[in-house]
Each structure stands twice: as C-alpha cells, then as structure tokens.
Amino acid sequence: MKVLGIIGSPRADGNTDLLVSRLLVGAAAAGAHTEKVRLGDLNYRPCDGCESCKPTGVCVIDDDLQPVHRKLTEADALVLGSPIYWHGLTAQTKALIDRCQCFWNLRTVLRKAHAGARRPAIFVSLGGQRQPRFELAIPTVKLWFSVLGFAYTGQLLVPNLDSPGEIVRREDVWSHALEIGRDLAVRR
Ligand SMILES: Cc1cc2nc3c(=O)[nH]c(=O)nc-3n(C[C@H](O)[C@H](O)[C@H](O)COP(=O)(O)O)c2cc1C
C-alpha cells in the first residue's frame, strides 16, 4: 500500500506540511509505505495549453512534475494538502492540477481510465481566516481526484491558523489527523 502526500504550500515545515506529514505517520503506523512531495521544492512550469497531450495522454514539458505524474499513477492512496490562498488553492497546487491535463485527455479523449477501483484520497486544507472559503477550492480538488482515478473519501479543513507550526497546538485536529491517516491505509 503506497500513500502519497502532496504538500501544496510553499512554506516548508508550515501547517500544511506538518498536517499532511501527520496523516502519513498514521498511515505508516498502519503498515503503509508513505512518500511526501513538497511542491515548493520542485521546479516546474504551469500548463501552457499546447495540447500535445491530447493525442498521447503524456505531458511534453520535461521538468520536475514528470516524476510526480508517475507517483500519482502508482499511488494506492493520496493526501493532497493546500492552504487557502486568496479564497482558493495555492498557485503551486493549481499549477500541478493544470499540468494534469494529460490525465484528462487520457480519460476523456483516449478513454483510458486508471485501471482498478477508485483509490481513496483525502483533501487537507487550512486558512488564516475564521471562515476560510474551503468551499471554493473543493470542487477543483474533487474534479482532479476523479479524473486521476481517486475517490474523494475525506477531508480535514482547519480554520484560524496562520503562524507556521501553530497546527501542532490544535490537539483535537492533531490526533484526528493520525486516525485519518491510519484509516486511509487500511481502506481498500
Ligand atoms: C498569499 C496568501 C494568501 C492567503 N489567503 C488566504 C485566504 O484567502 N483565506 C485564508 O483563510 N487564509 C489565507 N492565507 C493564510 C494562510 O492560509 C495561512 O497562513 C496558512 O496557515 C498557511 O499554511 P502553511 O503554513 O501551510 O503555509 C493566505 C496566506 C498567503 C501567504
């Protein structure tokens, strides 16, 4: 069981990083092999709409997202984390999603869906406001999960969180994250 965690915050060791890592610790404790990708560490371009992926289902931009595409194909379960920026996903997260247009074409044009059952996936998000607009980010994440062959099986949404590292003091969320990670690893 491979669980892939994607950190869409540019802030290493920030709240998203810590919270996604916590889910992965829960998954590892339940026997999963876990891997974490920090988008902020990668060098990649946004989708340029060239449509080269339309007849092939493969993105021609040769940068750090190529191995991420492979990991997304091979994962048995996924945790996507993005803080809310300007009522939506971070630019790093949205650029990854746009660069998955190749998967859209694979599914809708070439009719090659991901083999097997839909894999479980969790959306982790947080924001500094008392009521971050999670509902504006969720439809994009749901569509992305579905196109890549993941089912939106859960979410962990945390408001009122700004300083890096503050998440570890939210004891209820911190222990719930461990449970969500464990449940993800035993699901299937
Ligand atoms: C450019 C920018 C835009 C932001 N926009 C929002 C927003 O619209 N709503 C919100 O609740 N928080 C917003 N925030 C606050 C972050 O979501 C918050 O600080 C979060 O804890 C950052 O997560 P991280 O530690 O994982 O980077 C914004 C922060 C930045 C830097």
The ligand as an SDF file (V2000), in Angstrom:
LIG
                    3D

 31 33  0  0  0  0  0  0  0  0999 V2000
   -0.6770   34.8570   -0.3730 C   0  0  0  0  0  0  0  0  0  0  0  0
   -1.5290   34.3970    0.7930 C   0  0  0  0  0  0  0  0  0  0  0  0
   -2.9090   34.3950    0.6340 C   0  0  0  0  0  0  0  0  0  0  0  0
   -3.7240   33.9480    1.6780 C   0  0  0  0  0  0  0  0  0  0  0  0
   -5.0810   33.9520    1.5070 N   0  0  0  0  0  0  0  0  0  0  0  0
   -5.8840   33.4400    2.4820 C   0  0  0  0  0  0  0  0  0  0  0  0
   -7.2980   33.3810    2.2890 C   0  0  0  0  0  0  0  0  0  0  0  0
   -7.8550   33.7850    1.2850 O   0  0  0  0  0  0  0  0  0  0  0  0
   -8.0510   32.8590    3.2970 N   0  0  0  0  0  0  0  0  0  0  0  0
   -7.4950   32.3820    4.4600 C   0  0  0  0  0  0  0  0  0  0  0  0
   -8.2280   31.8920    5.3310 O   0  0  0  0  0  0  0  0  0  0  0  0
   -6.1370   32.4470    4.6730 N   0  0  0  0  0  0  0  0  0  0  0  0
   -5.3290   32.9560    3.7080 C   0  0  0  0  0  0  0  0  0  0  0  0
   -3.9610   32.9800    3.8880 N   0  0  0  0  0  0  0  0  0  0  0  0
   -3.4010   32.4440    5.1450 C   0  0  0  0  0  0  0  0  0  0  0  0
   -2.8750   31.0130    5.0090 C   0  0  0  0  0  0  0  0  0  0  0  0
   -3.8580   30.1440    4.5180 O   0  0  0  0  0  0  0  0  0  0  0  0
   -2.4140   30.5290    6.4020 C   0  0  0  0  0  0  0  0  0  0  0  0
   -1.3580   31.3530    6.8620 O   0  0  0  0  0  0  0  0  0  0  0  0
   -1.9690   29.0890    6.4350 C   0  0  0  0  0  0  0  0  0  0  0  0
   -1.7770   28.6920    7.7940 O   0  0  0  0  0  0  0  0  0  0  0  0
   -0.6800   28.8780    5.6540 C   0  0  0  0  0  0  0  0  0  0  0  0
   -0.4040   27.4970    5.6240 O   0  0  0  0  0  0  0  0  0  0  0  0
    1.1030   26.9170    5.5720 P   0  0  0  0  0  0  0  0  0  0  0  0
    1.7000   27.1640    6.9590 O   0  0  0  0  0  0  0  0  0  0  0  0
    0.9400   25.5030    5.2750 O   0  0  0  0  0  0  0  0  0  0  0  0
    1.8170   27.6490    4.5060 O   0  0  0  0  0  0  0  0  0  0  0  0
   -3.1350   33.4740    2.8920 C   0  0  0  0  0  0  0  0  0  0  0  0
   -1.7370   33.4930    3.0210 C   0  0  0  0  0  0  0  0  0  0  0  0
   -0.9400   33.9420    1.9980 C   0  0  0  0  0  0  0  0  0  0  0  0
    0.5660   33.9490    2.1710 C   0  0  0  0  0  0  0  0  0  0  0  0
  1  2  1  0
  2  3  1  0
  2 30  2  0
  3  4  2  0
  4  5  1  0
  4 28  1  0
  5  6  2  0
  6  7  1  0
  6 13  1  0
  7  8  2  0
  7  9  1  0
  9 10  1  0
 10 11  2  0
 10 12  1  0
 12 13  2  0
 13 14  1  0
 14 15  1  0
 14 28  1  0
 15 16  1  0
 16 17  1  0
 16 18  1  0
 18 19  1  0
 18 20  1  0
 20 21  1  0
 20 22  1  0
 22 23  1  0
 23 24  1  0
 24 25  2  0
 24 26  1  0
 24 27  1  0
 28 29  2  0
 29 30  1  0
 30 31  1  0
M  END
$$$$
